[in-house]
Structures are given as structure tokens and as C-alpha cells.
Amino acid sequence: MKLAPGKKIFFLSDFHLGVPDAASSLQREKKIVAFLESIRHEAAVIFIVGDLFDFWYEYRKVVPKGFVRILGKLAELTDAGIPVHFFVGNHDMWMKDYFQTELNIPVYFEPKDFEWNGRKFHVGHGDGLGPGDHGYKFLKKLFRNPVCQWLFGVLPPVIGMGLAHYSSHRSRAVTGNSDDRFLGEDREWLVTYCREQLQRRAYDYFVFGHRHLPLDIRLNDQSRYINLGDWIRYNTYAVFDGADLHLKTYTG
């Protein structure tokens, strides 16, 4: 695909709306909506690369309470003809068809390749990729099992959502601020994953979220790995202007 003059592609991830409390989440949601409004006239495509919500489960007849501003803004963008793509993260992996039917947003469960202006992109949330982390990889398969999802859906929403939010808060308390530290290229598992992919195919850019730490790492003379950071601490995003990909910070 060829970008029209003056148009750009935007990538952002890890909003985690819903935590740590309603007031903080609402403030963050308003900031993200303001950012989306600020880019609407130059956006050719917008990618949301996972963990928009801290937890999301689509019951057959129930939509989780809240988040009306971000959902309304996404609907407004797609109604205006601006494509939005969504990759599920580890916190909102139980997506079904709500985004497709209500917002006209395609939802991806695995990394996907794209190409614009001759530049090749490999885009995904990033969870469960690369070496190690076998415990989470097992849980990911378990949580994505249709039977397990059906069993969770049998629970009344007040119980199911309560358990999910408790688990999310507990997980965050255990991990603490471990995402603040750069581990070194040999220990960053997404860097390892990117280099493994480069042995199979050439890419210009690998774009991931999940890590919560803004990173721009050159893998070789052609390829770079970009991690989008988050909107809890950094308010960072990436933008492709047709020639290069840049990691930026939104200041409002």
C-alpha cells in the first residue's frame, strides 16, 4: 500500500483502562481520546496494539460498564473512514465480535505483517513470544480455549468481572515495577524473537506493546524493534510518516 501525501500511520498500546481506580482511568481515557482527536486529520491507519482494557470479557448480552468515551471515539473514527486495527493483549484476550460488529474494527489474535511504501512491518502485542515464560504460555493456551471461555461466561458478570479484576490487581502487585528496567538485548525476549524472525524473512520494523517500556533497538542495518511503552507512565506512541518510523511522546 502507498500512503497518500501528508498521511501517517499511528501505533499505540497498553492503556489498561480500569486501573488503578476509576478516577485515574477516566483521566487517562480522556487523554487518549484527546490524542486520537488530534491525529484524525493526518491518520491513514491507527493501530491499537493490545491491552486497551485492563480486563475485557464479552458476555453474550452484557458489555462491561464504562469506557464510553474511548469506544465512542473509535466508532467516530471508523465512521469517518479511518481504518483502526486492534491486536488483543494478555489483559483483553477474550475479545469476540463486539469490536467488529459495533465499531467496524478488525481484531487480531496473533502478530501480522503489513507493508506500506515498500517498508515491511511485523506487528503484535508481544505476549508469549520469544524464549522462556513457559508458565504464561500455558495459561494463554488455557485462557484461549473455547471451553474455558464458555465456563467463565457461565458465571454471573458481577462474579466473573470481580474475579478478573482481583486477579489483575494481584498480578500487578507481584510484578511491581519490573517493567521499568531494560534488561539488555540478550535478555529482552522480544529482541530474541525479532532476530529469530529475521532469519526467515526481512522486515524493516517490528512493532510491539506489552513491555510497557519505550524502546527503539536497531537489530541490523535494515531492521529495528520498536516497543510502544504505555499510557500509564509514558504516553508514548510510534508514527510512520511514509519514510521512517519514529517513537514519540504525547504531551497534550
Secondary structure as GFF3:
##gff-version 3
##sequence-region A 1 252
A	DSSP	beta_strand	8	12	.	.	.	ID=ss1
A	DSSP	alpha_helix	22	39	.	.	.	ID=ss2
A	DSSP	beta_strand	43	48	.	.	.	ID=ss3
A	DSSP	alpha_helix	68	79	.	.	.	ID=ss4
A	DSSP	beta_strand	84	87	.	.	.	ID=ss5
A	DSSP	alpha_helix	98	103	.	.	.	ID=ss6
A	DSSP	beta_strand	107	108	.	.	.	ID=ss7
A	DSSP	beta_strand	112	116	.	.	.	ID=ss8
A	DSSP	beta_strand	119	124	.	.	.	ID=ss9
A	DSSP	alpha_helix	134	143	.	.	.	ID=ss10
A	DSSP	alpha_helix	146	154	.	.	.	ID=ss11
A	DSSP	alpha_helix	157	175	.	.	.	ID=ss12
A	DSSP	three_ten_helix	178	180	.	.	.	ID=ss13
A	DSSP	alpha_helix	189	198	.	.	.	ID=ss14
A	DSSP	beta_strand	205	208	.	.	.	ID=ss15
A	DSSP	beta_strand	214	218	.	.	.	ID=ss16
A	DSSP	beta_strand	224	228	.	.	.	ID=ss17
A	DSSP	beta_strand	236	240	.	.	.	ID=ss18
A	DSSP	beta_strand	245	249	.	.	.	ID=ss19
###
